Amino acid sequence: MMKLPVALEQQLQHEIQALEESTKMQYVTSIERMAIAKGLEQGLEQGLEQGLERGVLKGEQKTLRRLLERRFHALPHWAVERISQASEAELEQWLDNVLDATSIEAIFTELSTAH
């Protein structure tokens, strides 16, 4: 890293301050711009990842509701509520249970033995 002599550093700070005041904009260094770009990129990646996870859950919830409605007709409120609050693992288990369960209640209590 290069260090300016004190007098030049003060002059640089004074000129940056004058530039900021004249343009009503804050000076952003190259390092700050790179950090901002990296932060935006990371935020976008996290948002996409979370969106995909939510999309998978919503898809599994929709599929389970559709299968249950097809098999047992109208769903009770408690079943809709459990599906909407379920984890991915629970949804996968309940989707497996649809094939063998004899009642809608059994979907949510029995463990599938097939695998």
C-alpha positions in Angstrom: 0.0 0.0 0.0 1.3 3.4 -0.9 1.1 6.2 1.7 1.0 9.8 0.8 3.0 12.5 2.7 0.8 14.2 5.2 0.6 17.5 3.2 -0.6 15.6 0.0 -3.0 13.5 2.0 -4.6 16.7 3.5 -4.7 18.3 0.0 -6.4 15.2 -1.4 -9.0 15.2 1.4 -9.6 18.9 0.8 -10.1 18.3 -2.9 -12.4 15.4 -2.4 -14.5 17.4 0.0 -14.6 20.3 -2.4 -15.7 17.9 -5.2 -18.4 16.3 -3.1 -19.7 19.7 -2.1 -19.7 21.1 -5.7 -21.5 18.0 -7.2 -23.6 17.3 -4.1 -22.4 13.7 -4.4 -20.3 11.6 -2.1 -17.1 10.3 -3.6 -17.0 6.5 -3.7 -13.6 4.8 -4.0 -13.0 1.8 -6.2 -12.8 -0.4 -3.2 -16.1 0.8 -1.9 -17.7 0.3 -5.4 -16.3 -3.3 -5.5 -17.6 -3.9 -2.0 -21.1 -2.6 -2.9 -21.2 -4.7 -6.1 -20.1 -7.8 -4.1 -22.8 -7.2 -1.5 -25.5 -6.7 -4.1 -24.4 -9.9 -5.9 -24.5 -11.9 -2.6 -27.9 -10.4 -1.7 -29.2 -11.4 -5.2 -27.9 -14.9 -4.8 -29.4 -15.3 -1.4 -32.7 -14.0 -2.6 -32.8 -16.4 -5.6 -31.9 -19.3 -3.3 -34.6 -18.5 -0.8 -37.1 -17.9 -3.6 -36.3 -21.3 -5.1 -36.7 -23.0 -1.7 -40.1 -21.3 -1.2 -41.1 -22.2 -4.7 -40.3 -25.9 -4.1 -42.4 -25.8 -0.8 -45.3 -24.1 -2.5 -45.2 -26.6 -5.4 -45.2 -29.6 -3.0 -48.0 -28.0 -1.0 -50.0 -27.5 -4.1 -49.4 -31.1 -5.3 -50.4 -32.6 -1.9 -53.6 -30.5 -1.7 -54.5 -31.6 -5.3 -53.9 -35.3 -4.6 -55.8 -35.2 -1.3 -58.7 -33.3 -3.0 -58.8 -35.8 -5.8 -58.8 -38.8 -3.4 -60.8 -37.5 -0.4 -62.7 -34.5 -2.0 -63.0 -31.3 0.1 -60.2 -30.9 2.6 -60.9 -30.1 6.2 -59.6 -26.7 7.4 -57.1 -28.5 9.8 -55.5 -30.3 6.8 -55.1 -27.2 4.8 -53.5 -25.5 7.8 -51.1 -28.3 8.4 -50.0 -28.4 4.8 -49.4 -24.7 4.7 -47.2 -24.8 7.8 -45.3 -28.1 6.9 -41.6 -28.5 6.4 -40.2 -29.9 3.2 -39.5 -33.3 4.9 -43.1 -33.5 6.2 -44.5 -32.7 2.8 -42.4 -35.4 1.2 -43.6 -37.9 3.8 -47.2 -37.0 3.4 -46.9 -37.2 -0.4 -45.6 -40.7 0.0 -48.4 -41.5 2.4 -51.1 -40.6 -0.2 -50.5 -43.9 -2.0 -51.2 -46.1 1.0 -53.3 -44.2 3.5 -56.9 -45.3 4.0 -58.1 -41.9 5.4 -57.1 -38.3 5.2 -56.1 -38.5 8.9 -53.8 -41.3 8.1 -51.9 -39.2 5.6 -50.6 -37.1 8.5 -50.0 -39.8 11.0 -48.8 -42.9 9.2 -45.2 -43.3 8.0 -44.8 -44.7 4.6 -43.0 -48.1 4.6 -42.2 -48.0 0.9 -38.6 -46.8 -0.1 
